[in-house]
Amino acid sequence: MAFWRGPHSGSLPSAFPSALHHFLPYLDEAGAAAGFAVLAASFIGPMQVAGRVAMMVSNRYILAHGVAVAALLLMGLSLLVLMLVGGGTWPVAGFMLLFGGAYGTASIVRPLIARQVLGGRNFGARSGALAMRCLAGAAHAPYLGSLVWQAGGYGLMLSLGAAMAFAGCGVHLIAHHLARRAGRVGPAPA
């Protein structure tokens, strides 16, 4: 049962490419200048790298579980910031920092969490099944995001993305608790 509640709740965070694919159209709709929008989008990649570096530096002090929780909460928060405050310079900078850094750590922490939650038995097959769900979610996210946008605009799309991040965090917390009870997750680092 823990397998299907797996790391990051499987495909929930895979919807976040929708936020990336719709970032430029969102900024255009919000009235941001085209040059600013492209500059802002170009910083998401470096923020992903910065998030990964921060994770590597802090891995001695923070478990992968803590990184996963922080990443999901920060992705949700970043979408809410963008939705509630708009496409101005500071909200977009906040989005880039929070979303980029968190999204960058998610790809690194996912296999670590999978191993902790699922254990080592048949890990390759289980990890592959989770990866298929994540890839399917990522592949469909831009299209599904456009359907949500057509139905209710970017406010609805961003609020659903934030809700999915928070739901993914909740499912992750449940899976982590079950893995801890099963003895697959050790104590926090000293």
C-alpha positions in Angstrom: 0.0 0.0 0.0 2.9 2.4 0.8 4.0 1.9 -2.8 1.0 3.8 -4.3 1.3 6.6 -1.7 5.0 6.6 -2.7 7.5 9.4 -2.7 6.1 12.8 -3.3 2.8 10.9 -3.9 3.9 9.8 -7.3 2.6 12.0 -10.0 1.3 15.0 -8.0 4.4 17.1 -8.3 4.8 16.1 -11.9 2.1 18.6 -12.7 4.6 21.4 -12.0 6.0 21.5 -15.5 2.6 23.1 -16.3 3.7 26.1 -14.2 6.9 26.3 -16.1 5.3 25.9 -19.6 2.7 28.5 -18.8 5.1 30.9 -17.1 5.7 33.2 -20.1 2.0 33.3 -21.1 1.1 34.0 -17.5 3.5 36.9 -17.4 2.2 38.2 -20.7 -1.4 38.1 -19.4 -0.2 39.8 -16.2 1.2 42.7 -18.3 4.9 42.0 -17.8 7.3 43.3 -20.5 8.5 40.5 -22.9 12.1 41.1 -22.1 11.5 40.9 -18.4 9.5 37.7 -18.8 12.2 36.0 -20.8 14.9 37.2 -18.3 12.7 35.8 -15.4 12.2 32.5 -17.1 16.0 32.2 -17.8 16.7 32.3 -14.1 14.6 29.3 -13.1 17.3 26.9 -14.4 20.1 28.5 -12.3 17.8 28.5 -9.3 17.3 24.8 -9.7 21.1 24.3 -9.6 21.3 26.6 -6.6 18.6 24.5 -4.8 20.6 21.3 -5.6 23.8 22.9 -4.3 22.1 24.0 -1.1 20.8 20.5 -0.6 24.2 19.0 -1.1 25.8 21.5 1.4 23.1 20.8 4.0 22.7 17.0 3.5 24.8 16.4 6.6 22.2 18.2 8.7 18.9 17.6 7.0 17.3 14.3 6.0 15.9 13.8 2.5 12.5 13.7 4.2 13.0 17.3 5.4 14.2 18.4 1.9 11.1 16.8 0.3 8.7 18.5 2.7 10.4 21.8 2.2 10.5 21.5 -1.6 6.8 20.7 -1.8 5.8 23.4 0.6 8.0 26.0 -1.2 6.6 25.0 -4.6 3.1 25.5 -3.4 4.0 28.8 -1.7 5.7 30.1 -4.8 2.6 29.4 -6.9 0.4 31.2 -4.3 2.9 34.2 -4.3 2.6 34.4 -8.1 -1.2 34.1 -8.0 -1.9 36.5 -5.1 0.7 39.2 -5.8 0.9 39.1 -9.6 3.5 39.4 -12.2 5.5 42.3 -10.8 9.3 42.3 -10.4 9.4 41.2 -6.7 6.7 38.5 -6.9 8.3 37.0 -10.0 11.7 37.1 -8.3 10.2 35.4 -5.3 8.6 32.8 -7.5 11.9 32.1 -9.3 13.8 31.7 -6.1 11.3 29.5 -4.3 10.0 27.5 -7.2 13.3 27.1 -9.0 15.2 26.0 -5.9 12.5 23.7 -4.7 11.9 22.1 -8.2 15.6 21.5 -8.5 15.8 19.6 -5.3 12.7 17.5 -6.1 14.4 15.6 -8.9 17.4 14.8 -6.6 15.4 13.8 -3.5 12.8 11.7 -5.3 14.9 8.5 -5.6 16.2 8.9 -2.0 12.7 9.2 -0.7 11.6 6.2 -2.8 14.3 4.0 -1.3 13.3 5.1 2.2 9.6 4.7 1.7 9.6 1.6 -0.4 12.6 -0.2 1.0 15.3 -2.0 -1.0 13.3 -5.1 -2.0 12.4 -4.9 -5.7 13.4 -1.3 -5.6 14.3 -1.1 -9.3 10.9 -2.2 -10.5 9.1 0.0 -8.0 11.2 3.0 -8.8 10.6 2.4 -12.5 6.8 2.3 -11.9 7.0 5.6 -10.0 9.1 7.2 -12.7 6.5 6.2 -15.3 3.8 8.0 -13.3 6.0 11.0 -12.9 6.9 11.2 -16.6 3.3 10.7 -17.6 2.2 13.5 -15.3 5.0 15.8 -16.6 4.1 15.0 -20.2 0.4 15.7 -19.7 0.8 18.7 -17.4 1.1 21.5 -20.0 -2.0 20.3 -21.9 -4.0 19.8 -18.7 -2.9 23.1 -17.5 -4.2 24.8 -20.7 -7.6 23.1 -20.1 -7.7 24.5 -16.5 -6.6 27.9 -17.8 -9.4 27.8 -20.4 -11.9 26.9 -17.7 -10.9 29.5 -15.1 -7.8 31.4 -16.0 -4.3 31.3 -14.5 -5.7 32.0 -11.0 -7.4 28.7 -11.0 -4.4 26.9 -12.5 -2.0 28.3 -10.0 -4.3 27.6 -7.1 -4.8 24.0 -8.2 -1.0 23.7 -8.6 -0.5 25.0 -5.0 -3.2 22.6 -3.7 -1.5 19.7 -5.5 1.8 20.7 -3.9 0.3 20.8 -0.4 -1.6 17.5 -1.0 1.6 15.9 -2.2 3.3 17.0 1.0 0.5 15.5 3.0 0.7 12.2 1.2 4.5 12.2 1.6 4.1 12.8 5.3 1.8 9.8 5.6 4.1 7.6 3.5 7.1 8.7 5.6 5.3 8.0 8.9 4.4 4.5 7.6 8.0 3.9 6.5 9.2 5.0 9.9 6.8 2.6 11.6 8.1 -0.2 9.3 11.7 0.6 10.4 12.9 1.8 6.9 13.7 5.4 8.0 16.3 6.0 10.7 16.7 8.9 13.1 17.7 12.4 12.1 21.4 13.1 11.6 23.3 14.3 14.7 
